[in-house]
Amino acid sequence: MPKLMKFSRLLSVLPLLFLAGCNMVVMAPSGDIAMQQRDLIVISTVLMLLIIIPVIFLTLFFAWRYRRANTAATYAPEWHHSTRLEIVIWAAPLAIIIALGAVTWISTHKLDPYRPLDRLDAERPIPADTKPLTVEVVALDWKWLFFYPELGIATVNELAAPVDTPINFKITSSSVMNSFYIPALAGQIYAMPGMETKLHAVINREGEYDGFSANYSGAGFSHMRFKFHGLTKEGFEAWVAQVKQRGAMLNRDAYLKLEKPSEKEPVHYYAGADADLYNAILNMCAAPGKMCMNEMMHIDMMGGGGKESAENREKLRYDNRHADEGIVTPAAMPATEVPAGSEPAERTDGNSMQHDMPGMDMQHQGHSMPGMSNGADPAPAQLNNNN
């Protein structure tokens, strides 16, 4: 018996040893959406423990109570059924499953990342005059590019937002699939090339929070991280002024240099960015000579381009873009950029790398396809419905 008690105490300490080095930000977030997700985890865990703990306890109790050495225990080899016991065995799990199903159903719709926010936190609705902040996110190899279209600025590997202001994220990728994740703010959302996903969130406390990619995407994945700053209104205005003062211009040429694979990219500020650059990245036509996917879809919608469409073949080759180029292993910094608090890093080329891109074959239910939401629907000159 003393040995069993000592072993039980050892088992109770083991979970604490595993949690001692963990960052518990998921269980102590600073944004309302992440807090609701935290509550969902807690509620689901408690509901499941209601059946798991009694089962574990009774299993150990029966093993001890009816051990071979205990001759005082009742021995009934002919026993085979108890209606009351059957009711308890089936009713308790059924009730828990019903409760879990109801909680999951409600939370699935309430925490839909595409659903606009209806509150700042559990006690405050969104004021009628509140204007959300729009941020366009692009996952690059291996860094994050953020556009602020309403402010006309852009940043690399640094994100900021005012406290208690709804944030509308539009998320895409330039090459392979990544996952946009700020644990203190909200759950992870995939970033996919040629597609746009969305996330609505709000930060409720000032602070500096970690953001990263939660989906493996190649050699530089481990360093694909950024800082998210929750600021006061005045602090956010000062941050925007700093970006405009220290930043350069993000045009197509600067973007194509930035797009090249690089690791451990420092923070970059851009005082201005081409207004159509995000839509060009989304439609996979930021590089010269490429047909935008919304144009391609318009041709398909009109019945095809006929024989003349053969000349579009090269314009629609979205993969293998860097097959003949060297990989940039340190920071890939355009010559016109001024990074925040650092000098331009020297670029060295390594082995070539071939990127796999789903391109136009990728489909994902619920995601916005390029050309359907960006308002651009031009008919290219190659359009010809006569076969």
Disulfide bonds with the S-S distance in Angstrom:
Cys285-Cys292 1.95
